[in-house]
Amino acid sequence: MRIINYVEEETKFLKCNNSFVEPSKVKYKINSDWVTFNCWNASECEREMMVSFFPMIPLLEQNVTFNEADYIIYAHPYARVEDMSPCVIKDLEHIAKMRKPDAEIIVVGKAANAEKLLNNSIPNITFYESHYTEALGKRFGFDIKDEHFVFDSDTGNLNIWPVNGCLKQCSFCRRCYMNIPFESISLEEIKRELDYIKKTNPEMMRCVNLRAENLTEYGIDIYGEPRLHELIDLIDSYDEVEEIASNIGLAIGEINDDVLNSLCKTKKVKFLPLNLEVGSNRLLSLINKGHTREQAIQIYKRLREAHPDIHLTTTVMIGFPMETLIDIYELAELIGETEPNFVLCNFVGIQPKSPLASLPPLTRSLKEYHQKFLLQLLKSQERSIPLEISYEKVLKTNKRSDLREAQDRREFYEEYSLYTIPTKRLVLTKK
């Protein structure tokens, strides 16, 4: 287990490229400016920061200037943000041009997806996609490795990453074409680590936060079938654990009876994201989510019955190709039936490699129109709902020109009764 103060670790991480050591004082002349420069925004890539980059600090501190380096380490967590392949390629070509003769470029993490795009066009370049912290440690003599159990002293959470990657093929998801290797940690290894923490730092087990791309697929690569229910039962068995949480939504279509029974049986699950995404079965099929609105309603209902005080949140998305006002109406209706405690409303971004990219896109103004319609429908419901939206413009404008591409629609210029929670967070209430 690694114990971190997130702010202090990030500050130390960011300072690594602000000072340089004398080449004569290090065994290997390594420059890591590109790691800290590209990976400074920890909020966009917490897995890389906590699991891989923070453990690399002892190596990054041995930093020589770019012109003196025999090895140049490059990282860019673009798979967690958006498809930044052109940016990565441009960076690597620039490094190759400016490096001193015979200097080796070492590309780590998600940026290693660029290997197949470069097609051997850059000589003397190495790619470490998985377990790269450990690979670098072995190569350069540092006792460092990925850490899948991280206690964050700021939040008081014991973060566990039991599985990486995702086998689903949701047609809107950038991770489907980012080639993130799928890998689970065995139940035996997790138990050994938890037993050790129980013996040495039991107070750090109070809140266990399960982190993953898709928890519901945990164990498929090891056991041939998902074993999330056994993982939940294992963590639940420790008296030291008072709360089991998850920051990433479970795939509703993969919550089988075993998982649902385990979630309902434990009294420690108090917060859970269950992403509805869209509200109509037609769009759910289009984006290949693997569940129906009826399944979502039943799972929400079962969890509410088992845990009346559970905090269920959801993400919904506006702006899919072929989306209509009927779909928005069904989404509002589904939100009303499932009654999530919090809704995050995003505009969907269709990446060029996504299967949805071949379909006619919605215009920006039509997306705004659909979002405004959703807000109007939610406002008309009986209960107030905490809501965070990705695009505030629809709440601030009353200009007809902003709906110029949807002028055949009726206007929705009603004054909203809004209470700001903070910026971009609001509660919709009835007048």
C-alpha positions as CSV (number, residue, x, y, z in Angstrom):
1,M,0.0,0.0,0.0
2,R,1.2,3.5,-0.8
3,I,0.2,6.3,1.6
4,I,0.0,9.8,0.0
5,N,-1.0,13.3,0.7
6,Y,-2.4,14.0,-2.7
7,V,-1.5,17.7,-2.7
8,E,2.0,17.2,-1.4
9,E,2.7,14.4,-3.8
10,E,1.4,16.4,-6.8
11,T,3.5,19.4,-5.7
12,K,6.6,17.2,-5.5
13,F,5.7,15.6,-8.8
14,L,5.4,18.9,-10.5
15,K,8.7,20.2,-9.1
16,C,10.6,17.3,-10.6
17,N,11.3,19.2,-13.9
18,N,12.1,22.5,-12.3
19,S,15.6,21.4,-11.1
20,F,18.3,19.4,-12.7
21,V,21.1,17.2,-11.3
22,E,24.6,17.2,-12.6
23,P,25.1,14.4,-15.1
24,S,28.3,13.3,-13.3
25,K,26.2,12.5,-10.2
26,V,23.8,10.0,-11.8
27,K,24.4,6.6,-13.4
28,Y,21.9,7.2,-16.1
29,K,21.3,10.6,-17.8
30,I,17.5,10.7,-17.9
31,N,15.2,13.6,-18.9
32,S,11.6,13.4,-17.8
33,D,10.3,17.0,-18.5
34,W,7.7,15.6,-20.9
35,V,6.2,13.4,-18.1
36,T,5.5,16.3,-15.7
37,F,4.7,18.8,-18.5
38,N,1.9,16.6,-20.0
39,C,0.6,15.0,-16.8
40,W,0.3,18.0,-14.6
41,N,-3.6,17.8,-14.5
42,A,-4.0,15.0,-12.0
43,S,-7.8,15.5,-11.9
44,E,-8.0,14.1,-15.5
45,C,-5.9,11.1,-14.9
46,E,-6.1,10.0,-11.3
47,R,-5.3,6.4,-12.1
48,E,-2.0,7.3,-13.8
49,M,-1.1,9.8,-11.1
50,M,-1.8,7.5,-8.1
51,V,-0.9,4.1,-9.6
52,S,2.0,4.9,-11.8
53,F,3.3,8.5,-11.9
54,F,3.6,9.3,-8.1
55,P,5.6,6.0,-7.6
56,M,8.0,7.3,-10.3
57,I,9.0,10.4,-8.3
58,P,12.4,8.9,-7.2
59,L,13.2,8.4,-10.8
60,L,11.9,11.7,-12.0
61,E,14.0,13.5,-9.4
62,Q,17.1,12.3,-11.2
63,N,16.5,14.7,-14.1
64,V,19.1,16.1,-16.4
65,T,18.6,18.7,-19.0
66,F,17.1,17.7,-22.4
67,N,20.3,18.4,-24.3
68,E,22.4,16.2,-21.9
69,A,19.9,13.2,-21.7
70,D,20.8,9.8,-23.0
71,Y,17.2,8.7,-22.2
72,I,14.1,10.9,-22.7
73,I,10.9,9.6,-21.0
74,Y,7.6,10.7,-22.6
75,A,4.1,10.3,-21.2
76,H,0.7,11.7,-22.1
77,P,-2.5,10.3,-20.4
78,Y,-4.6,11.2,-23.4
79,A,-6.7,8.0,-23.3
80,R,-8.3,9.4,-20.1
81,V,-9.2,12.7,-21.7
82,E,-9.6,12.4,-25.4
83,D,-7.9,11.0,-28.5
84,M,-4.7,13.1,-28.5
85,S,-2.8,10.8,-31.0
86,P,-1.9,13.7,-33.4
87,C,-0.5,15.7,-30.5
88,V,1.5,12.7,-29.2
89,I,2.9,12.0,-32.7
90,K,3.9,15.6,-33.1
91,D,5.6,15.7,-29.7
92,L,7.6,12.5,-30.5
93,E,8.7,13.8,-33.9
94,H,9.9,17.0,-32.2
95,I,11.8,15.1,-29.6
96,A,13.4,12.9,-32.2
97,K,14.5,15.9,-34.1
98,M,15.9,17.9,-31.1
99,R,17.5,15.1,-29.0
100,K,21.2,14.6,-29.0
101,P,22.6,11.8,-31.2
102,D,21.8,8.2,-30.0
103,A,19.5,9.4,-27.2
104,E,16.7,6.9,-26.7
105,I,13.1,8.0,-26.4
106,I,11.0,5.9,-23.9
107,V,7.3,6.2,-24.3
108,V,5.2,5.0,-21.3
109,G,1.6,4.4,-20.5
110,K,-1.4,5.3,-22.8
111,A,0.9,7.3,-25.1
112,A,2.4,4.0,-26.2
113,N,-0.7,3.5,-28.3
114,A,1.2,5.7,-30.8
115,E,3.5,2.8,-31.6
116,K,1.2,1.4,-34.3
117,L,0.6,4.9,-35.7
118,L,4.3,5.7,-36.0
119,N,5.0,2.6,-38.1
120,N,8.7,2.5,-37.2
121,S,9.2,6.1,-38.5
122,I,11.3,7.1,-35.5
123,P,14.5,5.2,-34.7
124,N,15.8,4.3,-31.2
125,I,12.4,4.5,-29.5
126,T,11.0,2.1,-26.9
127,F,7.4,1.7,-25.7
128,Y,6.3,0.5,-22.3
129,E,2.5,0.4,-22.2
130,S,1.7,-1.7,-19.2
131,H,3.5,-1.9,-15.8
132,Y,5.9,0.8,-17.1
133,T,6.8,2.1,-13.6
134,E,8.2,-1.4,-12.7
135,A,9.9,-1.7,-16.1
136,L,11.6,1.6,-15.7
137,G,12.6,0.7,-12.2
138,K,14.2,-2.5,-13.3
139,R,16.0,-0.8,-16.2
140,F,17.5,2.1,-14.2
141,G,17.9,0.5,-10.8
142,F,15.0,2.1,-8.9
143,D,12.8,0.1,-6.5
144,I,9.5,1.4,-7.9
145,K,6.4,-0.2,-9.2
146,D,2.7,0.4,-9.8
147,E,0.7,0.8,-6.7
148,H,-2.9,-0.6,-6.8
149,F,-3.6,0.1,-3.1
150,V,-3.3,3.8,-2.4
151,F,-4.4,5.5,0.8
152,D,-5.2,9.2,0.2
153,S,-4.7,11.1,3.5
154,D,-6.7,14.1,2.1
155,T,-9.9,12.1,1.6
156,G,-9.3,9.3,4.1
157,N,-10.1,6.8,1.3
158,L,-8.2,3.5,0.7
159,N,-8.3,3.5,-3.1
160,I,-8.1,0.0,-4.8
161,W,-7.7,-0.5,-8.5
162,P,-8.7,-4.2,-8.9
163,V,-9.0,-4.2,-12.7
164,N,-7.8,-2.0,-15.5
165,G,-9.3,-1.7,-19.0
166,C,-12.8,-2.5,-20.3
167,L,-14.0,-5.3,-22.5
168,K,-17.3,-3.5,-23.4
169,Q,-17.8,-1.9,-26.8
170,C,-19.9,1.1,-26.0
171,S,-19.9,2.9,-29.4
172,F,-19.4,6.4,-27.8
173,C,-16.5,5.5,-25.5
174,R,-13.0,6.5,-26.5
175,R,-11.5,3.6,-24.4
176,C,-12.9,1.1,-26.9
177,Y,-10.2,2.1,-29.4
178,M,-7.4,3.1,-27.1
179,N,-6.1,-0.4,-26.6
180,I,-6.0,-0.4,-22.8
181,P,-4.8,-3.8,-21.7
182,F,-7.4,-5.6,-19.6
183,E,-6.0,-7.0,-16.3
184,S,-7.4,-8.0,-12.9
185,I,-5.7,-8.5,-9.6
186,S,-6.6,-11.8,-8.1
187,L,-8.9,-12.1,-5.0
188,E,-6.0,-13.8,-3.2
189,E,-3.7,-10.9,-3.8
190,I,-6.3,-8.4,-2.7
191,K,-6.9,-10.4,0.5
192,R,-3.2,-10.6,1.3
193,E,-2.9,-6.8,0.9
194,L,-6.1,-6.1,3.0
195,D,-4.8,-8.5,5.7
196,Y,-1.5,-6.6,5.8
197,I,-3.3,-3.2,6.0
198,K,-5.6,-4.6,8.8
199,K,-2.5,-5.7,10.7
200,T,-0.5,-2.5,10.2
201,N,-2.9,0.4,9.6
202,P,-6.5,-0.8,10.3
203,E,-7.8,2.7,10.6
204,M,-7.0,3.3,6.9
205,M,-9.6,0.7,5.9
206,R,-12.6,2.7,7.1
207,C,-13.6,3.7,3.6
208,V,-12.6,1.5,0.7
209,N,-13.0,3.2,-2.7
210,L,-13.1,0.8,-5.7
211,R,-11.7,2.4,-8.8
212,A,-11.7,0.9,-12.3
213,E,-12.8,1.5,-15.9
214,N,-15.5,-1.1,-15.4
215,L,-15.8,-2.9,-12.1
216,T,-18.5,-5.3,-13.3
217,E,-15.9,-7.1,-15.5
218,Y,-13.5,-7.7,-12.6
219,G,-12.0,-11.2,-12.8
220,I,-13.0,-12.3,-16.3
221,D,-9.3,-12.6,-17.4
222,I,-8.4,-14.7,-14.3
223,Y,-11.5,-16.8,-13.6
224,G,-13.2,-16.9,-16.9
225,E,-16.2,-15.0,-15.5
226,P,-16.8,-11.8,-13.6
227,R,-16.3,-12.0,-9.8
228,L,-17.2,-8.6,-8.6
229,H,-19.7,-10.1,-6.2
230,E,-16.9,-12.1,-4.5
231,L,-14.8,-8.9,-4.3
232,I,-17.7,-7.0,-2.6
233,D,-18.2,-9.9,-0.2
234,L,-14.5,-10.0,0.6
235,I,-14.3,-6.4,1.4
236,D,-17.6,-6.5,3.3
237,S,-16.1,-9.3,5.6
238,Y,-13.7,-6.9,7.2
239,D,-15.1,-5.3,10.3
240,E,-12.6,-2.4,9.9
241,V,-14.4,-1.4,6.6
242,E,-17.3,0.9,7.4
243,E,-18.0,2.1,3.8
244,I,-17.6,0.7,0.3
245,A,-17.7,3.3,-2.4
246,S,-17.0,3.6,-6.1
247,N,-16.2,6.7,-8.2
248,I,-16.8,5.1,-11.6
249,G,-20.3,3.9,-12.6
250,L,-21.1,0.3,-12.8
251,A,-22.3,-1.0,-16.1
252,I,-26.0,-1.6,-15.5
253,G,-26.2,-4.3,-18.2
254,E,-23.5,-6.3,-16.4
255,I,-25.0,-6.1,-12.9
256,N,-26.1,-9.7,-12.7
257,D,-28.0,-11.3,-9.9
258,D,-24.8,-12.2,-8.0
259,V,-23.6,-8.7,-8.0
260,L,-27.0,-7.2,-7.2
261,N,-27.4,-9.6,-4.3
262,S,-24.0,-8.7,-2.9
263,L,-24.7,-5.0,-3.2
264,C,-28.1,-5.4,-1.5
265,K,-26.7,-7.7,1.2
266,T,-23.9,-5.5,2.4
267,K,-24.8,-2.5,4.6
268,K,-21.6,-0.7,3.7
269,V,-22.4,0.5,0.2
270,K,-23.6,4.1,0.7
271,F,-22.6,5.8,-2.5
272,L,-22.8,4.2,-6.0
273,P,-22.8,5.7,-9.5
274,L,-25.2,3.9,-11.9
275,N,-25.0,5.6,-15.3
276,L,-28.3,5.6,-17.2
277,E,-26.5,7.4,-20.1
278,V,-29.7,7.8,-22.2
279,G,-33.4,7.2,-21.6
280,S,-34.8,5.3,-24.6
281,N,-34.2,1.6,-25.5
282,R,-33.6,2.8,-29.1
283,L,-30.6,4.9,-28.1
284,L,-29.3,2.4,-25.6
285,S,-29.2,-0.1,-28.4
286,L,-27.5,2.4,-30.7
287,I,-24.7,3.1,-28.3
288,N,-24.4,-0.6,-27.3
289,K,-24.8,-0.1,-23.6
290,G,-26.1,-3.6,-23.0
291,H,-29.0,-2.7,-20.8
292,T,-32.6,-1.6,-21.2
293,R,-34.4,1.2,-19.3
294,E,-36.5,-1.5,-17.7
295,Q,-33.4,-3.2,-16.3
296,A,-32.2,0.2,-15.0
297,I,-35.5,0.8,-13.2
298,Q,-35.4,-2.6,-11.5
299,I,-31.8,-2.3,-10.3
300,Y,-32.4,1.2,-8.9
301,K,-35.6,-0.1,-7.2
302,R,-33.8,-3.2,-5.7
303,L,-31.0,-1.0,-4.3
304,R,-33.4,1.6,-2.9
305,E,-35.4,-1.2,-1.1
306,A,-32.3,-2.7,0.4
307,H,-30.7,0.7,1.3
308,P,-33.2,3.5,1.7
309,D,-30.5,6.0,2.4
310,I,-28.1,5.0,-0.4
311,H,-26.8,7.9,-2.6
312,L,-27.2,6.9,-6.3
313,T,-25.8,9.1,-9.0
314,T,-25.9,9.0,-12.8
315,T,-24.4,10.5,-15.9
316,V,-26.7,11.3,-18.8
317,M,-25.6,12.5,-22.2
318,I,-27.2,14.8,-24.8
319,G,-26.4,15.0,-28.5
320,F,-26.2,11.5,-29.9
321,P,-26.7,11.1,-33.6
322,M,-30.4,10.4,-34.5
323,E,-31.5,11.7,-31.1
324,T,-35.0,13.2,-31.0
325,L,-37.2,15.1,-28.6
326,I,-38.9,11.8,-27.9
327,D,-35.6,10.4,-26.6
328,I,-35.2,13.4,-24.3
329,Y,-38.7,13.0,-23.0
330,E,-38.0,9.3,-22.2
331,L,-34.8,10.3,-20.5
332,A,-36.6,12.7,-18.3
333,E,-39.2,10.1,-17.6
334,L,-36.5,7.5,-16.7
335,I,-34.8,10.0,-14.3
336,G,-38.1,10.5,-12.7
337,E,-38.7,6.8,-12.2
338,T,-35.2,5.9,-10.9
339,E,-34.9,9.1,-8.8
340,P,-31.1,9.5,-8.7
341,N,-29.7,11.7,-6.0
342,F,-27.5,13.6,-8.4
343,V,-27.4,13.9,-12.2
344,L,-24.4,14.9,-14.3
345,C,-25.6,16.0,-17.8
346,N,-22.9,16.1,-20.5
347,F,-22.9,16.8,-24.2
348,V,-21.6,13.7,-25.9
349,G,-18.3,14.0,-27.8
350,I,-18.0,11.7,-30.8
351,Q,-14.4,10.9,-31.6
352,P,-13.4,10.3,-35.2
353,K,-12.7,6.6,-34.7
354,S,-16.0,5.9,-32.9
355,P,-18.7,3.9,-34.8
356,L,-21.1,6.8,-34.2
357,A,-18.9,9.1,-36.3
358,S,-20.4,7.6,-39.5
359,L,-23.9,8.9,-38.5
360,P,-25.2,12.4,-39.1
361,P,-24.3,14.5,-36.1
362,L,-26.5,16.9,-34.2
363,T,-25.7,20.5,-34.6
364,R,-24.5,22.4,-31.5
365,S,-27.6,24.5,-31.3
366,L,-29.8,21.5,-31.5
367,K,-27.9,19.9,-28.6
368,E,-28.5,23.0,-26.7
369,Y,-32.2,22.8,-27.6
370,H,-32.4,19.2,-26.4
371,Q,-30.6,20.1,-23.1
372,K,-33.0,22.9,-22.5
373,F,-35.9,20.7,-23.2
374,L,-34.6,18.1,-20.6
375,L,-34.2,20.9,-18.0
376,Q,-37.8,22.0,-18.6
377,L,-39.1,18.4,-18.2
378,L,-37.1,17.8,-15.0
379,K,-38.2,21.1,-13.6
380,S,-41.9,20.0,-14.1
381,Q,-41.4,16.9,-12.0
382,E,-42.6,16.8,-8.4
383,R,-39.2,16.6,-6.7
384,S,-36.1,18.8,-6.8
385,I,-33.0,17.3,-8.3
386,P,-29.3,18.3,-7.9
387,L,-27.9,18.6,-11.4
388,E,-24.6,19.5,-12.9
389,I,-24.5,20.4,-16.6
390,S,-21.6,20.6,-19.0
391,Y,-22.8,23.6,-20.9
392,E,-24.2,26.6,-19.1
393,K,-25.1,28.7,-22.2
394,V,-28.6,27.4,-22.4
395,L,-29.3,28.8,-19.0
396,K,-28.1,32.3,-19.8
397,T,-29.3,33.1,-23.3
398,N,-32.6,34.2,-24.6
399,K,-31.5,35.1,-28.1
400,R,-33.3,33.6,-31.0
401,S,-30.1,33.4,-33.0
402,D,-28.7,30.8,-30.7
403,L,-31.3,28.4,-32.0
404,R,-30.9,29.4,-35.6
405,E,-30.5,25.7,-36.7
406,A,-33.6,24.7,-34.8
407,Q,-36.0,27.5,-35.7
408,D,-38.7,25.1,-36.6
409,R,-38.9,24.1,-33.0
410,R,-41.0,26.1,-30.5
411,E,-39.1,28.4,-28.1
412,F,-38.1,27.4,-24.6
413,Y,-37.2,30.8,-23.1
414,E,-38.7,30.4,-19.7
415,E,-36.9,31.9,-16.7
416,Y,-35.6,29.0,-14.7
417,S,-35.7,29.0,-10.9
418,L,-32.2,27.9,-10.2
419,Y,-30.1,27.6,-7.1
420,T,-26.4,27.5,-7.8
421,I,-24.5,24.9,-5.7
422,P,-21.4,25.9,-7.0
423,T,-20.6,26.9,-10.6
424,K,-22.4,24.6,-13.1
425,R,-24.2,22.8,-10.3
426,L,-27.8,23.7,-9.7
427,V,-31.0,22.5,-8.2
428,L,-34.1,22.5,-10.4
429,T,-37.2,23.5,-8.5
430,K,-40.8,24.1,-9.4
431,K,-42.0,27.7,-9.4
